[in-house]
Amino acid sequence: MKENKLWELSMAFSVDIVNLVKILKSKHESIISNQIGRSGTSIGANIHEAQYAQGKKDFISKLEIALKEASETGYWLELLYQTNYIDENTFKHLSSECASLRVLLIASCKTAKGNLER
């Protein structure tokens, strides 16, 4: 059940990131938009890949990569906010979504690692 929720949240977040990138590109911002576009959509891609992992270790590895990408995305969101490319409401909304993904990813990694040790 948790993985399904994780997949749904990551897809919604990816859609929000793609829409943000469109807005940033319309403002002629390309450096950060490229970075956040890659890291923000990579979260969901790695979660999706984890569903077809070659084993438990591969599954955990994919989730850990997604967690690292979520952390990076949080950095880019903060930078966009600090440089006034996004407003406070956008920042809070996207940061909250990103934080929720990190929480679920951490919990999923802990659970998967616990199951691996059994």
N, C-alpha and C positions, 0 to 999 in steps of 0.2 A: 504493500500500500504506500509506504513512504517513497519508494522509487517512482511510483506513478505521480505522486504529488511533486516530487523533485523534477521529473520530466516536464510536467505541465508548467511549473513555475519557470523553469529554464527556457521553455519555448516562449512564454509570454515576455520574459525578460529580453530574449533575443529579438523579438519583434520590436520592443521598445528601443533597443539599442540601434537596430537598423533604421528606425524612424528618426532617432536622434542624429545618426550619421547623415541622413538626408538633410536635416536642418543645418547641421554644421557645414556640410559641403555647400549649401546655398549661401552661407556666410563666408565662403571661400577659406574655411579652416580645413586644412588637409592633414597636418601632421598628427594631431591628437585624434581626429576623426578616424584615421586609418588604424591607429593603435587600439582605440576603444572598440572599433568595429571588429577587429580580429579577436581581442581578448573577450569581449562581451558575448560574441556568438560562439566562441570556442567552449564556453561553459556548457551550453546545451549539447554541442556536438560530442563532447567527451562523455557526458551523461548518457547520451544515446548509444555511443560506442560501448559503454560499460555493460549495457544490456546484452551485448553479444560478445562478451569477453571470453577469452580462451581458458579461463580458469579463475579461481578466487583471487590470486595475486594480480592478474591482469585487470580484474574488476576493480580492485582497490587502487591500482595504479591509475586507472582512468578517472576515478573519482578524485584522487589526489591532484591530478593534473587540472581537473575542473575547479577544484578549490584554489589552486594557485592562480588560475585565470580569473577567478572571482575576486581574489585579493588584488590582482593587477588592475582589474576593471574599477574597483573601488578607488584606487589611486588616480586613475584617469578622470573619474567623475569629480573627485576633489579638485584636481587641477583645472578642469573645465569651469567649475564653480568659482574658484579663486581668481581665474582670469576673465570672469564675466561672460563666458560663452553660454552658460546656462544659468537660469534664475534659481532662486532658493527653493521654490516649490518643485521644480524639475529635479534638482539635486536631491532633495529630501525623498522624493518618490523613488527615484532610481537607486539611491543609496539604501533605502529600506528594502527594496526588492533584492538587491545584491547581498545585503546582510542576511536576509532570510535564506537565500541560497547557500551562503557560507555556513549558517547554522545547520541546515539540513545535510549539507555535504559532510561536515565534521561528524555529525551523529551517524550518518551512513557509513563513513570510514571506520569509526569506532566499532560499530556493530559488525561490519564485515571482518575487521581484524579480530574481533572476539570470536567470531564463528570460525575463522581460520585456525585459531589456536586449539579448537576443540577436537 
